[in-house]
Amino acid sequence: MKQIEALTREAMGFSEKRGDSLNVVNSPFNSSDESGGELPFWQQQAFIDQLLAAGRWLLVLLVAWLLWRKAVRPQLTRRAEAMKAVQQQAQAREEVEDAVEVRLSKDEQLQQRRANQRLGQKS
């Protein structure tokens, strides 16, 4: 440090008679990255952390989707099939009831014709 100060005094023509002053400060240079700058985004730790978090959520979604396909969906299809069967049974009952009503009405019509024929014969 003394050598640098002496060299600087000699170079500037230092003179205490003129009131010259000299301050030499030792400060580090800015360190430069030897790799040529910042790392690409895919090699930065923040990006890797985000990928891991996204991977965890994707894993959770995959498990939920598999549970849906294997457990919930078959139950829903069974329930839909049961409802369809109940509706078909109800429709079949209605058709049978309609057929019975038609038969009764035909029977009633037949009885009414016979009654009318009897009345027609008596008069």
The 8 nearest C-alpha neighbors of each residue, nearest first, counted from 0:
[[1, 3, 2, 4, 23, 25, 5, 24],
 [2, 0, 4, 3, 5, 6, 23, 7],
 [1, 3, 5, 0, 4, 6, 7, 8],
 [2, 4, 6, 0, 1, 5, 7, 23],
 [3, 5, 1, 7, 2, 6, 8, 23],
 [6, 4, 2, 8, 7, 3, 1, 9],
 [7, 5, 3, 9, 4, 8, 2, 10],
 [6, 8, 10, 4, 9, 5, 3, 11],
 [9, 7, 13, 5, 11, 6, 10, 12],
 [8, 10, 6, 12, 7, 11, 5, 13],
 [11, 9, 7, 8, 12, 6, 13, 5],
 [12, 10, 8, 13, 9, 7, 6, 14],
 [11, 13, 9, 10, 8, 14, 7, 19],
 [12, 14, 8, 11, 19, 9, 15, 20],
 [15, 13, 16, 17, 19, 12, 18, 8],
 [14, 16, 18, 17, 19, 13, 20, 12],
 [15, 17, 14, 18, 19, 13, 20, 12],
 [18, 16, 15, 19, 14, 13, 20, 12],
 [19, 17, 15, 16, 20, 14, 13, 21],
 [20, 18, 15, 17, 14, 13, 21, 16],
 [19, 21, 18, 22, 15, 13, 14, 8],
 [20, 22, 23, 19, 8, 4, 13, 7],
 [23, 21, 24, 20, 4, 7, 25, 8],
 [22, 24, 4, 21, 25, 3, 0, 7],
 [25, 23, 26, 22, 0, 4, 21, 27],
 [24, 26, 23, 27, 0, 28, 22, 3],
 [27, 25, 24, 28, 29, 23, 0, 30],
 [28, 26, 29, 25, 30, 24, 31, 23],
 [27, 29, 30, 26, 31, 25, 24, 32],
 [30, 28, 31, 27, 26, 32, 33, 25],
 [29, 31, 28, 32, 27, 33, 36, 26],
 [30, 32, 33, 29, 36, 35, 34, 28],
 [33, 31, 34, 36, 35, 30, 37, 29],
 [32, 34, 35, 31, 36, 30, 37, 38],
 [35, 33, 32, 36, 37, 38, 31, 39],
 [34, 36, 33, 32, 37, 31, 38, 39],
 [37, 35, 32, 34, 38, 33, 31, 39],
 [36, 38, 39, 35, 34, 32, 40, 43],
 [37, 39, 42, 40, 43, 36, 41, 34],
 [40, 38, 41, 42, 37, 43, 36, 46],
 [39, 41, 43, 42, 38, 46, 45, 44],
 [42, 40, 39, 43, 46, 47, 38, 44],
 [43, 41, 40, 39, 38, 44, 47, 46],
 [44, 42, 40, 46, 45, 41, 38, 47],
 [43, 45, 47, 46, 48, 42, 41, 40],
 [46, 44, 48, 47, 43, 49, 40, 50],
 [47, 45, 49, 48, 44, 43, 41, 50],
 [46, 48, 44, 50, 49, 45, 51, 43],
 [49, 47, 45, 51, 46, 50, 44, 52],
 [50, 48, 46, 52, 51, 47, 53, 45],
 [49, 51, 47, 53, 48, 52, 54, 46],
 [50, 52, 54, 48, 49, 53, 55, 47],
 [53, 51, 49, 55, 54, 50, 48, 56],
 [54, 52, 50, 56, 55, 51, 49, 57],
 [55, 53, 51, 57, 52, 56, 50, 58],
 [54, 56, 58, 52, 53, 57, 51, 59],
 [57, 55, 59, 53, 58, 54, 60, 52],
 [58, 56, 54, 60, 59, 55, 61, 53],
 [57, 59, 61, 55, 56, 60, 54, 62],
 [60, 58, 56, 62, 57, 61, 63, 55],
 [61, 59, 57, 63, 58, 62, 64, 56],
 [60, 62, 58, 64, 63, 59, 57, 65],
 [61, 63, 65, 59, 64, 60, 66, 58],
 [64, 62, 60, 66, 61, 65, 67, 59],
 [63, 65, 67, 61, 66, 62, 60, 68],
 [66, 64, 68, 62, 67, 63, 69, 61],
 [67, 65, 63, 69, 64, 68, 70, 62],
 [66, 68, 71, 64, 65, 70, 69, 72],
 [67, 69, 65, 72, 66, 70, 64, 71],
 [68, 70, 66, 67, 65, 71, 72, 73],
 [71, 69, 66, 67, 72, 68, 73, 74],
 [72, 70, 67, 74, 73, 75, 68, 69],
 [71, 73, 75, 68, 74, 67, 70, 76],
 [74, 72, 76, 75, 71, 77, 70, 69],
 [75, 73, 77, 71, 72, 76, 78, 70],
 [74, 76, 78, 72, 73, 77, 79, 71],
 [75, 77, 79, 73, 78, 74, 80, 72],
 [78, 76, 74, 80, 79, 75, 73, 81],
 [77, 79, 75, 81, 76, 80, 74, 82],
 [78, 80, 76, 82, 77, 81, 75, 83],
 [79, 81, 83, 77, 82, 78, 76, 84],
 [82, 80, 84, 78, 83, 79, 77, 85],
 [83, 81, 85, 79, 84, 80, 86, 78],
 [82, 84, 80, 86, 81, 85, 79, 87],
 [85, 83, 87, 81, 86, 82, 80, 88],
 [86, 84, 82, 88, 87, 83, 89, 81],
 [85, 87, 89, 83, 84, 88, 90, 82],
 [86, 88, 90, 84, 89, 85, 91, 83],
 [89, 87, 91, 85, 90, 86, 84, 92],
 [90, 88, 86, 92, 87, 91, 85, 93],
 [89, 91, 87, 93, 88, 92, 86, 94],
 [90, 92, 88, 94, 93, 89, 87, 95],
 [93, 91, 95, 89, 94, 90, 96, 88],
 [92, 94, 96, 90, 91, 95, 97, 89],
 [93, 95, 97, 91, 92, 96, 98, 90],
 [96, 94, 98, 92, 97, 93, 99, 91],
 [97, 95, 99, 93, 98, 94, 92, 100],
 [98, 96, 94, 100, 95, 99, 93, 101],
 [97, 99, 95, 101, 96, 100, 94, 102],
 [100, 98, 102, 96, 101, 97, 103, 95],
 [99, 101, 103, 97, 102, 98, 104, 96],
 [102, 100, 98, 104, 99, 103, 105, 97],
 [103, 101, 105, 99, 104, 100, 106, 98],
 [104, 102, 106, 100, 105, 101, 107, 99],
 [103, 105, 107, 101, 106, 102, 108, 100],
 [106, 104, 108, 102, 107, 103, 101, 109],
 [107, 105, 103, 109, 108, 104, 102, 110],
 [106, 108, 104, 110, 105, 109, 103, 111],
 [107, 109, 105, 111, 106, 110, 104, 112],
 [110, 108, 106, 112, 111, 107, 105, 113],
 [111, 109, 107, 113, 112, 108, 114, 106],
 [110, 112, 108, 114, 109, 113, 107, 115],
 [113, 111, 115, 109, 114, 110, 116, 108],
 [114, 112, 116, 110, 115, 111, 117, 109],
 [113, 115, 111, 117, 112, 116, 110, 118],
 [114, 116, 112, 118, 113, 117, 119, 111],
 [117, 115, 119, 113, 118, 114, 112, 120],
 [118, 116, 114, 120, 119, 115, 113, 121],
 [117, 119, 115, 121, 116, 120, 114, 122],
 [118, 120, 116, 117, 122, 121, 115, 114],
 [121, 119, 117, 118, 122, 116, 115, 114],
 [122, 120, 118, 119, 117, 116, 115, 114],
 [121, 120, 119, 118, 117, 116, 115, 114]]
